[in-house]
Each structure stands twice: as structure tokens, then as C-alpha cells.
Amino acid sequence: MIGQSGIAIKNITRADPAAVAELAKYGVATIHEAMGRVGLLAPYMRPIYPGAKACGTAVTALAHPGDNWMLHVVAEMLHPGDIVVVGTSTANADGMFGDLLATSFRARGGVGLIIDSACRDTADLKMMGFPVWSRAVFSKGAVKATVGSVNTPIICAGALIHPGDVVIADDDGVVVVPKAHAATVAEASAKREAKEAGVRKRLASGELGLDVYGMRENLANAGLKYFDDEAAYEKESNR
């Protein structure tokens, strides 16, 4: 069903709200690592203003280049806590989203937008506090001419996203957590956060990562040699 047009599904199964609320506590990098270093969208997806953060259940849209018709359709499907995720049928950088659609999304309970295209009206969006992650920022507007789909699986910035999956986004990028694994990943993220807190405390006390992470033996096995000074190195190298 990926890439199929002419479909708009009104009711979808969303990730467990408790798991979504737990995942919202953690950053993209933590969740990505806790999930086994998977789930990231392409690095060109950047927030339109610093400090943006969002976590919500995905309502998906497949749109065509320079055509934001499906973004108006997706507004009808939004529930409080949803985040809109838009993929395009081919690479595109037209400004398909701005402050008017953001106003509509927010009124329906939408908490943000991930769009593999461009957006505009960024000053207004920042003032509204409506977070957007996009491929680009570009003033060129959109048409409303070609039907795509809403609430079907899509590819957005190289990642497969199903309706109802959890999407977390911050200054580091965007990560998607499959809805069936949301609770498990939330638990793993909590454990990783606690572990990192302990590591951070040790590093802050002056310990080296070489010792905290037990790197010295592996470095020696890989061939790293220490010398007390340049003279010792010269003596060794001249043998």
C-alpha cells in the first residue's frame, strides 16, 4: 500500500498514550540508541527554529511535489497529540506548509509537522511555537491539484512510518518508534538515561572516558603505544 494514492483512512490504531508520554521525556539520540541505533530520518530533516521539540503519534500523508492538497485532508484526521508526517512521491522543496495550515493543525490538536519538502512562514511558525522539521525552507507556494493519500504507510526522509507510530523530534533530528514497540523502547530509553547519568557524574569528577568505558585494553590490542615523552619515542623509533 506504500505509494498508493486515492486513500484516506479516518480511524487508525495509535501507540499506547502512556508509552508516548514516557518517550516524550527523552531526546532523539537517546531513543535511537536505546532502540538499537535504528529509526532515524535522514539528517537533512532540520527544525525550522532552535529548541524545537515534539513527540506524538503519526498521522501520515503522501503528497505530490508542490501540492499540499493532502495536508488539508490530513487536518480532518487529527486527534490531540498527533504529529503530521508527510512524504512526497518524489524529491521536492516547494513551500507546502505555512502558518495557516499550522493554525488548522493546532486547532485540531496537532503538535507538530515532519515534512520531506519545504515550509515557509517560519517567523510566524516560530512565534506560534509550532514545531516543524523539513527538508528545506522555501517561499515557493503549493497547488491543490493531485490526490495522494492519508493514513497509509509512507516513506519520509528514508524511513518507513506507519500511521500511529511514535515520532520524536528535537534539535538532533527525527526518530520513529513503531507503535508495537513503543512501551519496550520507552523502558529501554529510561534505562539508558539512568546509565548515562552515572557516566556523566564520573566524567564530571575528572575520570576519563578511556577508563569509564574500559577502552585501554582494546586500544593496546589495536596497537596503540604510550611514550612518556618525545625522547622515549625517538629512542623507540630509531631501534
N, C-alpha and C positions, 0 to 999 in steps of 0.2 A: 504493500500500500504506500510505500515511500515514493514521493514524487507524483502521486496521483492527484488530479485536480477535480474540482466539482463536488467536494465533500465538506460538510460542516456538521460535526458531531456535537450535540448540545451537552450531553451528560458524560462525564469521564470519571474514572476512579483516580482519586488523588492519594498521595502519600499520607501516612498517618500524621495528623496535626501535631501530636506530641513529639514525634521524631523531627518534624520540620522545625519546631520551636527549639529543640536541642541543637540541631545543626546550625541554626542562626547564631549560636554563641561563638562559632569557630570561624577562622579565616579560611580562604580558599586553599592556601598552601597546606594547612593542617589537614583539611578534609581530603585533599588529593593524596597526601602521603598516607593517611590512615586507611584509604580505600585501596592501597596497593599501587600508588603512582599512576592512576588512570583517571579518566573523566574530564580532563581539561579541554576547553575550547581553544582554538588557535590563538597564538599570542598577539595577533593584530587586533583582537577584540579588547578595546580600552574604554574605561569610563570617561564620560564627557566632562566630568569635573572631579578634582581630587577629593578623596574621602568618601566617595560614594560607596554604599554597601546595600545589598539586598539579598533576601532569601525568601523563596516562595515556591509554590507548586506550578509547574509549567502548563500554560495554555499555549498551544503551538499554532503556527500559521506558516503555510507555504505560499510565498508571493512570487510574482514575476518581476523582472528588472524594471525599476522606475514606476511600479504600480502598487499602490497601497490600499487597494480595494479590500483585501482580506484583513487589513488591520482594523477597518471599520466593522467587519463581520466579527472579528475576534472579541471586540469590546462587548458584544452581546453575551458571550460565553463566560465572562469573568465572574469569579467569586472572590470575596475578600481573602487576601493573602496570595492570590495568583500573581505570577510573573509571566509576561508575554515573551515568547521566544519565536523569532521569525527567521526562517531560512528562505533563500531565494533559488529559483530554478537555474540560474547561472550567475556568475560573479557580477556584482553591481555596486555602485557607490553613489546612487542618487539619494537625495534627502527625502526619505519616505516617511519620516516621523517628525513631529514638532509639538509645540505647546498645546495646540487644540486637541490632538489625539491624546496627549498626556492628561489633559483635563478630563476627557471622557473616561480614560482608563482608571484614573484615580477615583472618579465618582462611582465607578463600579467595584472598587476595592482592589484594583491592581496596584502592585507595589514596585513595579519597575519593568524595564524592557531590555531584552537582549536581541539585537538585530544584526544579521550578517549583511548589512548595507550601511547607508549613511543616515544621519539625522541632522536636523537643523534647529534653529531657535534655542541654541544651547544656553544663552544667557537667561532666557525665560525659564528653561527647564531647571537650571541651577537655582534660580530664585524660588521656584516652586518646590525645590528639593525632590524632584522626580528623577531617580537614577536611571541612566541609560548606558549600556555598553554597546558600541557599534564598531563597524569596520572603518568608518570614516565620518568626518563632519563635512557636509557639503550643502550649499544653499539650493541646488537644483531641485525643483519640486517633482511631485509624482502625479501620475494619471490614475484613472479608475476605469479600466477597460477589460482586464483579463481575469477570469476566475481562477483562483488557486484552491487551497483547502484550509480547513481549520480543525484542530484537534485530531490530526493524524501524525504518525511518526515522521520526523523530519531530520535532515542533516543541517546543522547550523555550525559554521566555522569548524567543520571537520568532525563534529561529534554527533552521534545518534541520540536524539532526545524523543522520548515518548510523552504524550500528554499525562500529567500527573506526577512526573518525575520531580525531584527537588533540584532547584537551581540556586547556587550560591555565587555571589559576585562581589568583588571588592577591588581595591587598587591593584591587586596582584593578578586579576583576571577573572575567569568564569569557570566553574566546575559543575558537572551534573552528576547527581546521585540517583541511580534507578530507584523507583518508588518501592520495589520489593525489598531493597537492601537498606532503606533509609534508617531504620532503627539500629541495625548492626553497625552501619557506618557512623552513626551518631555516638554509639558506645565506644567504638574504636577511636574516634576523634577525642572523646573525653579522656581516654587513657593516654593518648599521645600528648595532649595538652598538659596533663599532670606530669608525665615523664619529662617534657621539655621544661617545665617549671623547676624541676630538680636540677636539670643540666644547667639551666640559666643561673641558678643560685651558685653552683660550683664554679662556673666561668666567672661570675661576678666577684668571687672570692679570690680570683687570681689563678686558679687551676687552668691548665692548658687543655685544649681540645685533644691534643695528642695523647694525654693521659685519661681524660674523661671518657673518650671513645676507644681507648686501648689500641692506638694506632702504631705504637713504636715497633712491636714485633713484626707486624706486616710490612712496615717500611724497611726494616732491616732485611727481611726476606726478599723484598723487591730490589735491594741493592743500595739503599741509602747508607752512607757512611758519614759520621760526625768527626770533625777535627777541632782540636782545641783552639788553633789559631792558623794563620796563613803559613807560618814556618813549618808546622806539622804537615800541612797539606803539601807544601813544596817538597818536603823530605819524602813523603809517601809517593808523590808523582814522579820523582826522579829515580826511584828504585829500578 
